[in-house]
Amino acid sequence: MAELTKGEIKRNALVKATIELVNNSGFHAAPMSKIAKMANVSPATIYLYFENKQDLVNQVYIEVKAAFTEYAFESFDPKMEVEEGFEIIWKRIADFKLKECEEAMFLAQCDNTPMIDEPSRQQGIKHLQPLLDLWERGKNEGKIKPLSDYILYAYAINPLSFLMIAQKRGGFQLNEDHLEEAYQSAWSSIKK
């Protein structure tokens, strides 16, 4: 693996600081000066990599979404049976949300607030295409309810964010049994 350049190190520090500040304080309470300070760079350095705060947050969102979906689909094969494919994707998503909690929290914040612009949101959705294609095939084969992808996502995937946040706050500890129960609930909510 090649060593990172000084520029890549600074940019990565800015990305990490953005994620942390947005998660802990929200989008509006994360001024560029605070992001720069946390990343240990001068405020002017931000503008070498990003046009403005909106560009910074949009780019971080797209990068984190790409890493998330790459992880989610790593062991998925589009030729799998619908239920098997969904189980693999769902469990990989759950694994990401629990292991990469900060990134997952950032995505949840972005998905549930208007801080990401629409072109960036659409680009983020494209990363989910293998799941959307699987659902489309499942609908065509009569294995998945003929519902909007938004409704399928709301019932099958979004509850993972709730469980992740509950665990992060210490109110609930997910174990293997809970994850299996959550998966079974997700599958039963969308299967025909």
C-alpha positions as CSV (number, residue, x, y, z in Angstrom):
1,M,0.0,0.0,0.0
2,A,1.4,3.4,-1.0
3,E,2.1,6.0,1.6
4,L,-0.3,8.9,1.7
5,T,0.9,12.3,0.6
6,K,0.8,15.3,2.9
7,G,-2.2,16.5,0.9
8,E,-4.0,13.2,1.3
9,I,-3.3,13.2,5.1
10,K,-4.7,16.7,5.4
11,R,-7.8,15.9,3.4
12,N,-8.4,12.7,5.4
13,A,-8.1,14.7,8.6
14,L,-10.7,17.2,7.3
15,V,-13.0,14.3,6.4
16,K,-12.6,12.7,9.8
17,A,-13.2,16.0,11.6
18,T,-16.3,16.7,9.5
19,I,-17.8,13.4,10.3
20,E,-17.1,13.8,14.0
21,L,-18.4,17.4,14.2
22,V,-21.5,16.7,12.2
23,N,-22.3,13.6,14.4
24,N,-21.7,15.4,17.7
25,S,-23.0,18.9,16.9
26,G,-25.0,18.8,13.7
27,F,-24.3,20.4,10.3
28,H,-25.0,24.0,11.3
29,A,-22.9,23.8,14.5
30,A,-19.8,22.6,12.5
31,P,-18.3,25.8,11.0
32,M,-15.3,25.6,8.7
33,S,-13.0,27.1,11.3
34,K,-13.9,24.4,13.8
35,I,-13.4,21.7,11.2
36,A,-10.0,23.1,10.3
37,K,-9.0,23.4,14.0
38,M,-10.1,19.8,14.7
39,A,-8.2,18.6,11.6
40,N,-5.2,20.5,12.7
41,V,-4.9,22.5,9.5
42,S,-5.3,26.2,8.6
43,P,-8.8,27.2,7.6
44,A,-7.4,28.2,4.1
45,T,-6.3,24.6,3.6
46,I,-9.9,23.5,3.4
47,Y,-10.4,25.5,0.3
48,L,-7.6,23.6,-1.5
49,Y,-9.8,20.5,-1.4
50,F,-13.4,21.8,-1.1
51,E,-15.2,24.8,-2.6
52,N,-17.2,25.5,0.6
53,K,-18.9,23.8,3.5
54,Q,-21.7,22.3,1.3
55,D,-19.1,20.9,-1.1
56,L,-17.1,19.4,1.9
57,V,-20.2,17.7,3.4
58,N,-21.4,16.5,0.0
59,Q,-18.0,15.0,-0.9
60,V,-17.7,13.3,2.5
61,Y,-21.2,11.9,2.2
62,I,-20.4,10.4,-1.3
63,E,-17.1,9.0,-0.1
64,V,-18.6,7.4,3.0
65,K,-21.6,6.1,1.1
66,A,-19.2,4.5,-1.5
67,A,-17.2,2.8,1.3
68,F,-20.4,1.7,3.0
69,T,-21.9,0.1,-0.2
70,E,-18.6,-1.4,-1.2
71,Y,-18.5,-3.2,2.2
72,A,-22.2,-4.1,1.9
73,F,-21.9,-5.8,-1.5
74,E,-18.4,-7.3,-1.1
75,S,-19.6,-10.9,-0.8
76,F,-22.9,-10.5,-2.8
77,D,-23.3,-12.2,-6.1
78,P,-26.2,-10.9,-8.3
79,K,-26.9,-14.5,-9.4
80,M,-27.8,-15.5,-5.8
81,E,-31.4,-16.4,-4.9
82,V,-33.3,-13.3,-3.7
83,E,-33.6,-14.2,-0.1
84,E,-29.9,-15.4,0.2
85,G,-28.7,-12.2,-1.5
86,F,-30.8,-10.0,0.7
87,E,-29.6,-11.8,3.8
88,I,-25.9,-11.3,2.8
89,I,-26.4,-7.6,2.0
90,W,-28.5,-6.9,5.1
91,K,-26.0,-8.6,7.4
92,R,-23.1,-6.8,5.8
93,I,-24.9,-3.5,6.3
94,A,-25.5,-4.4,9.9
95,D,-21.9,-5.3,10.3
96,F,-20.8,-1.9,8.8
97,K,-23.1,0.1,11.0
98,L,-21.8,-1.6,14.1
99,K,-18.1,-1.6,13.2
100,E,-17.9,1.7,11.5
101,C,-20.3,3.5,13.8
102,E,-19.1,7.1,13.2
103,E,-19.4,6.8,9.4
104,A,-22.8,5.0,9.7
105,M,-24.0,7.8,12.1
106,F,-22.9,10.4,9.6
107,L,-24.8,8.7,6.8
108,A,-27.9,8.4,9.0
109,Q,-27.7,12.2,9.7
110,C,-27.2,12.9,6.1
111,D,-30.1,10.7,5.0
112,N,-32.5,12.2,7.6
113,T,-31.7,15.9,7.1
114,P,-31.6,18.3,4.2
115,M,-27.9,19.0,4.6
116,I,-26.9,17.0,1.4
117,D,-27.8,18.6,-1.9
118,E,-30.0,16.6,-4.3
119,P,-27.3,15.7,-6.9
120,S,-25.1,14.3,-4.1
121,R,-28.1,12.4,-2.7
122,Q,-28.8,10.9,-6.1
123,Q,-25.2,9.9,-6.5
124,G,-25.3,8.2,-3.1
125,I,-28.4,6.3,-4.2
126,K,-26.6,5.0,-7.3
127,H,-24.3,3.1,-4.9
128,L,-27.2,1.1,-3.7
129,Q,-28.0,-0.2,-7.2
130,P,-27.2,-3.8,-6.5
131,L,-29.8,-3.9,-3.7
132,L,-32.4,-2.0,-5.8
133,D,-31.8,-4.5,-8.7
134,L,-32.2,-7.4,-6.3
135,W,-35.5,-6.0,-5.0
136,E,-36.6,-5.5,-8.6
137,R,-35.8,-9.1,-9.4
138,G,-37.6,-10.2,-6.2
139,K,-40.7,-8.3,-7.2
140,N,-40.7,-9.8,-10.7
141,E,-40.3,-13.3,-9.2
142,G,-43.1,-12.7,-6.7
143,K,-40.7,-13.0,-3.7
144,I,-40.8,-9.4,-2.6
145,K,-43.8,-7.2,-2.0
146,P,-44.4,-4.8,-5.0
147,L,-43.7,-1.7,-3.0
148,S,-41.7,1.4,-3.6
149,D,-37.9,1.0,-3.0
150,Y,-38.3,3.8,-0.4
151,I,-40.8,1.8,1.6
152,L,-38.7,-1.4,1.3
153,Y,-35.7,0.6,2.5
154,A,-37.7,2.2,5.3
155,Y,-38.9,-1.1,6.7
156,A,-35.9,-3.4,5.9
157,I,-32.8,-1.3,6.2
158,N,-33.5,1.8,8.1
159,P,-34.3,0.1,11.4
160,L,-30.6,-0.8,11.6
161,S,-29.9,2.9,12.1
162,F,-32.3,3.0,15.1
163,L,-30.6,-0.1,16.6
164,M,-27.1,1.3,16.0
165,I,-28.1,4.6,17.7
166,A,-29.7,2.7,20.6
167,Q,-26.5,0.7,21.1
168,K,-24.3,3.8,20.8
169,R,-26.3,5.5,23.6
170,G,-26.0,2.4,25.7
171,G,-29.7,1.7,25.9
172,F,-29.5,-1.6,24.1
173,Q,-26.7,-4.1,23.3
174,L,-27.0,-6.0,20.1
175,N,-25.9,-9.6,20.3
176,E,-26.0,-12.4,17.6
177,D,-29.6,-13.4,18.6
178,H,-30.8,-9.8,18.4
179,L,-29.2,-9.4,14.9
180,E,-30.8,-12.6,13.7
181,E,-34.2,-11.4,15.1
182,A,-33.7,-8.1,13.4
183,Y,-32.8,-9.8,10.1
184,Q,-35.9,-12.1,10.3
185,S,-38.1,-9.0,11.0
186,A,-36.6,-7.1,8.0
187,W,-37.1,-10.1,5.7
188,S,-40.6,-10.7,6.8
189,S,-41.5,-7.1,6.3
190,I,-40.7,-7.2,2.6
191,K,-41.2,-10.8,1.5
192,K,-44.4,-11.6,-0.3
